[in-house]
């Protein structure tokens, strides 16, 4: 049993490359992933992969294999011990339909005696019926697009087809909308793409109804062709999430954010601050939603003629916003 658990715990560790939430944290003592109130068994079923992605551990290292039955048994064992209250199942790609079958089989066995949260990864190139069945089983499904650029994806992985992604994405969106299931995707930052490319794709995806676009920073992995490539900075990832929120929550268009970019990359400072300063320096007025430190609720209060004092009484922090208030004589420097 200890050998089996050791293998399964290794597969859990290898699932760290799949993002379930921007604040998802791995607990190595309990071998679970925490995201808010969720305690997840997040795992790949197998790490044996026939693809040749230059950045991926699974493509260039000896695989570890389990079965859907083993994953289901592990889930219920961990659930009985009070360790988990949800599951996130993924897989490497040997054959798209075969790999998706393993995810579906594990999901079916868990669903027989569990009605809680389940997230299933969709394998690019799997069948339409498999996608529909995954959406029927899961609370959330995801398809990792990896790169915003068709040409860059071809350079990074000769075995991944953009047409497979496009077809799979089309069917995932169709069934997710029809059944009211949440759908997310993931892009990697640090493989040669620009922030402008990432955010344009994110904007289109949100327009299609995607719930969240998650970002992961490239990390070189020993034994892969990119093992000597520089890791992507956390600062870039943080600013991508800030810019993403401007699009997803505040309704900014990606083209507006590009106005403060340099050569397609976001500034080092908070993009919302950079955009506000740019408008003020050009003598333009800020709408409430454009004021740094003011969110959707705060903007609504400002629009209803509330002043900063009223915002403060309502529990909002106005330290950043106050310097952008019309009564200020000059614009101060801001930290994010």
Secondary structure, DSSP 8 states (H G I E B T S, - for coil): -HHHHHHHHHHHHHGGGS-S-TT-EEETTTTEEEETTEEEEEEESB-------TT-HHHHS---B--HHHHHHHHHHHHHTT--SEEEEE---SSHHHHHHHHHHHHHHHHTT--SEEEEE--TT--HHHHHHHHHH-SEEEEEEE-S-HHHHHHH-TT--HHHHHHHHHHHHHHHHHHT-EEEEEEEESSS--HHHHHHHHHHHHHHT-SEEEEEE----TTSTTTTS----HHHHHHHHHHHHHHHTT---HHHHGGG-BTTB--SS-HHHHHHHHHHHTT----GGGSTT--HHHHHHHHTT--HHHHHHTT---HHHHTTSTT-SS------
